[in-house]
Structure formats: structure tokens, C-alpha cells
Amino acid sequence: MIELIKKIKKIKMEKFEQLKSLLEEATSDVEKTANGNKAAGVRVRKILQEVKDVAQEFRKEISAMKK
């Protein structure tokens, strides 16, 4: 049981770190988009879609733990 709890905590932290990494990756492109760079806007939208997917997967994992 303790091993399962450790594994769950590790998974949660990995997902959280993945979300943080994606948002940090988008930072410079968000600034470029604000300055009118359309290509940067495309990259930001792509990263935000990845954020959405990872967050949804993370949410499912957390919900499954409650059951």
C-alpha cells in the first residue's frame, strides 16, 4: 500500500512538472505574440493544446484516486 502511495505521488509530481515545463516553454512565444509575431501565436496555441491534454489526463488520474 505504501509503495502504491509513493507511485501515485510520483505520477502527480511528474504531471505537475510537465505542466510547468510546457508553460515555461510558452513564455517567450507569448511575449512575441504580444508584439505581433503570428508564428509565435501558432506555437502558443499548440503548447496550450498540449497543456489542456496533460491537465485533462492529470485530472482523470486524480479523480481515479478518489474512487
PAPAFI-264384 format. One line per field, with one value per residue (C-alpha): residue in three letters; chain; x, y negated, z negated; residue number from 0. Coordinates in nm, 3 decimals, padded with zeros to 5 digits, always signed. Example, Ala and Ser with C-alpha at 12.3 -4.5 7.8 and 13.67 -1.06 7.14 Angstrom:
<atoms>
aa c(ALA|SER) .
ch c(A|A) .
u c(+01.230|+01.367) .
v c(+00.450|+00.106) .
w c(-00.780|-00.714) .
i c(0|1) .
</atoms>
This chain:
<atoms>
aa c(MET|ILE|GLU|LEU|ILE|LYS|LYS|ILE|LYS|LYS|ILE|LYS|MET|GLU|LYS|PHE|GLU|GLN|LEU|LYS|SER|LEU|LEU|GLU|GLU|ALA|THR|SER|ASP|VAL|GLU|LYS|THR|ALA|ASN|GLY|ASN|LYS|ALA|ALA|GLY|VAL|ARG|VAL|ARG|LYS|ILE|LEU|GLN|GLU|VAL|LYS|ASP|VAL|ALA|GLN|GLU|PHE|ARG|LYS|GLU|ILE|SER|ALA|MET|LYS|LYS) .
ch c(A|A|A|A|A|A|A|A|A|A|A|A|A|A|A|A|A|A|A|A|A|A|A|A|A|A|A|A|A|A|A|A|A|A|A|A|A|A|A|A|A|A|A|A|A|A|A|A|A|A|A|A|A|A|A|A|A|A|A|A|A|A|A|A|A|A|A) .
u c(+00.000|+00.281|+00.450|+00.125|+00.101|+00.463|+00.394|+00.083|+00.274|+00.549|+00.297|+00.127|+00.455|+00.564|+00.240|+00.270|+00.630|+00.525|+00.259|+00.509|+00.759|+00.504|+00.403|+00.764|+00.827|+00.544|+00.662|+00.886|+00.636|+00.359|+00.576|+00.648|+00.276|+00.203|+00.445|+00.259|+00.454|+00.191|+00.414|+00.469|+00.091|+00.066|+00.330|+00.147|-00.180|-00.004|+00.153|-00.180|-00.341|-00.070|-00.133|-00.503|-00.432|-00.185|-00.414|-00.709|-00.504|-00.381|-00.738|-00.851|-00.569|-00.662|-01.031|-00.947|-00.759|-01.068|-01.267) .
v c(+00.000|-00.240|-00.165|-00.249|-00.582|-00.664|-00.574|-00.795|-01.088|-01.042|-01.039|-01.352|-01.538|-01.427|-01.560|-01.883|-01.930|-01.856|-02.128|-02.375|-02.293|-02.347|-02.685|-02.794|-02.687|-02.911|-03.221|-03.368|-03.291|-03.465|-03.777|-03.750|-03.709|-04.025|-04.204|-04.081|-03.768|-03.541|-03.233|-03.260|-03.267|-02.934|-02.786|-02.918|-02.762|-02.430|-02.439|-02.534|-02.232|-02.014|-02.179|-02.101|-01.737|-01.687|-01.867|-01.651|-01.334|-01.460|-01.537|-01.184|-01.033|-01.243|-01.158|-00.788|-00.811|-00.941|-00.630) .
w c(+00.000|-00.086|+00.247|+00.428|+00.245|+00.338|+00.701|+00.707|+00.559|+00.817|+01.103|+00.970|+00.942|+01.289|+01.441|+01.247|+01.360|+01.718|+01.697|+01.553|+01.826|+02.102|+01.961|+01.922|+02.281|+02.398|+02.212|+02.479|+02.754|+02.559|+02.545|+02.918|+02.989|+02.792|+03.024|+03.332|+03.428|+03.585|+03.599|+03.224|+03.181|+03.361|+03.130|+02.823|+02.936|+02.993|+02.647|+02.489|+02.654|+02.500|+02.162|+02.196|+02.280|+01.995|+01.748|+01.851|+01.809|+01.471|+01.367|+01.459|+01.253|+00.952|+00.989|+01.012|+00.683|+00.507|+00.604) .
i c(0|1|2|3|4|5|6|7|8|9|10|11|12|13|14|15|16|17|18|19|20|21|22|23|24|25|26|27|28|29|30|31|32|33|34|35|36|37|38|39|40|41|42|43|44|45|46|47|48|49|50|51|52|53|54|55|56|57|58|59|60|61|62|63|64|65|66) .
</atoms>
